[in-house]
């Protein structure tokens, strides 16, 4: 697996995910609303969570 892959679990497909850091890739919150996911991670004690969106498999996203 590539060291640049942050989230590998398929259950997060199509979701916003908050992790502890780039080095500690533990998922602390996930959901459809990025703001709520961020707030949830902060409530769990992660002051500056790393936020990513995990695209659905075989889907192209343009940001």
C-alpha positions, 0 to 999 in steps of 0.5 A: 500500500502506498504511504500516501493513502490516508483511509483504506476502509470502504465503510468511509466511502463517500464520507468526510473523515476526521483523523488525529494527524497525518502520522496517526491515521486513526479515524475519530469521526466520519459523516456526510457533513464536514462541519459536524465531523470536525466538531465531533472530532474536537469534542473527542479531544482532537484540537486540529483533526486532519479532514479528508473526503473519501470518494466512492469507488470508481467515481471521479471528483473535481474540486 
